[in-house]
Amino acid sequence: MDEQMISKAVEAVMKQMAAEHDRKPHTCKCKSRKMTLRLAKSLIEKVETKAEAMGLAAVIAVSDAAGRLTAVHCMDGAYIASYDIAVNKTFTSAGLKMSTARLAGLSQPGQPLYGIQHTNGGRIVILGGGEPLESEGEIIGALGVSGGSAEEDTALAAYGREILKEVISCQ
């Protein structure tokens, strides 16, 4: 699949997602939050606690909305390879504005984003465990988790996405 075809496929998926998002009314009138080091560290601590409860040693990374790394924690005993995978999951989720679990389905043979993992210098990850982080309807960053199975990483990242609102309220 060439770059132009991948670009068109990503654009089509993004248009579909935008249409779905536009159907959801936004009632909040307050200012959006931005990803800060303090917020990233607080979120990582919550996800680490959950990983420990699951018996996992994971790498947990948080980026800003542009996919630039804000914070990363490597739990004792985490796989060395999990560092790059977690960081690249944040890049993927921020850059494509979707979870890596969703992207995994869209990038299978015959699907519209097949081959996308070969773009962006190999930084696109098609394994679950990456989630965009939203506050007040705006993507403020992304979370990447690596260290367990794809299902465990997906569950931990989804937990982090869901608990973000609570973490923000404690700031």
C-alpha positions in Angstrom: 0.0 0.0 0.0 1.5 3.3 -1.0 1.6 6.5 1.2 -1.1 8.2 -0.9 -3.6 5.3 -0.4 -2.8 5.2 3.3 -3.3 8.9 3.6 -6.7 8.7 1.8 -7.8 5.8 4.0 -6.8 7.7 7.2 -8.7 10.8 5.9 -11.8 8.7 5.3 -11.7 7.1 8.8 -11.1 10.6 10.3 -14.1 12.0 8.5 -16.3 9.2 9.7 -15.1 9.7 13.3 -15.7 13.5 13.0 -19.2 12.9 11.8 -19.8 10.6 14.8 -18.3 13.2 17.1 -20.5 16.0 15.7 -23.6 14.1 16.6 -22.7 14.3 20.3 -23.7 17.7 21.7 -21.1 19.5 23.8 -22.6 21.4 26.7 -19.5 22.3 28.7 -18.5 26.0 28.4 -15.3 25.9 30.5 -11.7 26.0 29.3 -10.1 22.8 28.2 -7.2 21.4 30.2 -3.8 20.7 28.7 -1.5 17.8 29.5 1.0 18.8 32.2 3.7 16.9 33.9 1.8 16.9 37.1 -1.4 15.5 35.4 0.7 12.9 33.5 2.4 11.7 36.6 -0.9 11.5 38.6 -2.5 9.4 35.8 0.5 7.1 35.5 0.4 6.5 39.3 -3.2 5.3 39.0 -2.5 3.1 36.1 0.6 1.6 37.9 -1.6 0.7 40.9 -4.0 -1.1 38.6 -1.1 -2.9 36.8 0.2 -4.0 40.2 -3.2 -5.4 41.1 -3.2 -7.3 37.8 0.2 -8.7 38.6 1.8 -6.8 35.7 5.1 -5.0 35.3 4.4 -2.4 32.6 5.8 0.7 31.0 3.2 3.5 31.1 3.7 6.6 29.0 1.8 9.8 28.5 2.2 12.3 25.7 0.7 15.7 25.0 -1.9 16.2 22.1 1.0 16.4 19.6 2.3 13.0 20.6 5.4 14.4 22.4 6.3 12.4 25.5 5.4 14.1 28.8 6.2 11.3 31.2 7.0 7.7 31.3 7.4 5.2 34.1 9.0 1.8 33.8 7.8 -0.5 36.5 10.4 -2.9 38.1 10.7 -6.0 35.9 9.1 -4.5 32.8 10.3 -5.7 29.5 13.0 -3.5 27.9 11.1 -3.5 24.6 8.0 -2.2 26.3 9.5 1.3 26.6 9.5 2.0 22.9 6.2 0.2 22.4 4.4 2.3 25.1 5.9 5.6 23.8 4.9 4.7 20.3 1.4 3.8 21.4 1.0 7.4 22.7 2.3 8.7 19.4 -0.2 6.5 17.5 -3.2 7.4 19.6 -2.4 11.1 19.6 -1.5 11.2 15.9 -4.6 9.2 14.7 -6.9 10.3 17.5 -8.0 6.8 18.2 -7.2 3.9 20.4 -4.6 1.5 19.1 -7.1 -1.4 19.8 -9.5 0.2 17.2 -6.6 0.8 14.8 -5.7 -2.9 15.2 -9.0 -3.8 13.5 -8.7 -1.2 10.9 -5.2 -2.2 9.9 -5.9 -5.9 9.2 -5.7 -7.3 5.6 -8.6 -6.0 3.6 -9.3 -3.2 6.0 -9.0 0.5 5.1 -5.7 1.1 7.0 -3.9 -2.1 6.1 -0.2 -1.4 6.1 -0.3 1.8 8.2 2.1 0.3 10.7 4.8 0.7 8.1 4.5 4.5 8.0 5.9 7.2 10.2 9.3 5.5 10.5 7.7 2.5 12.1 6.2 4.5 15.0 2.6 3.4 14.3 1.6 0.6 16.7 -1.3 -1.6 15.9 -1.5 -3.4 19.2 -4.0 -2.5 21.9 -2.8 -0.4 24.8 -2.9 3.1 23.4 -5.7 5.6 24.1 -6.3 9.2 23.3 -7.0 11.3 26.4 -9.8 13.8 26.3 -10.9 16.6 28.5 -14.1 18.5 27.8 -14.3 17.1 24.3 -10.8 17.9 23.3 -7.8 15.5 23.0 -5.2 16.7 25.4 -2.8 13.8 25.1 -2.5 10.1 24.9 -1.7 7.1 27.1 0.4 4.1 26.1 0.8 0.9 28.1 3.0 -2.1 27.3 4.0 -5.1 29.4 1.1 -7.5 29.4 -0.9 -9.3 26.7 -2.7 -7.1 24.1 -5.9 -7.6 26.2 -4.2 -6.6 29.4 -2.5 -3.5 27.9 -5.9 -2.5 26.3 -7.7 -2.9 29.6 -5.1 -0.8 31.5 -5.1 1.9 28.9 -8.9 2.0 28.8 -8.8 2.3 32.6 -6.5 5.2 32.4 -8.7 6.9 29.8 -11.7 6.4 32.0 -10.1 7.6 35.3 -8.6 10.7 33.7 -11.6 12.9 34.7 -11.2 11.9 38.3 -7.4 12.6 38.2 -8.1 16.0 36.7 -10.6 16.9 39.4 -8.0 16.1 42.0 -5.4 18.6 40.5 
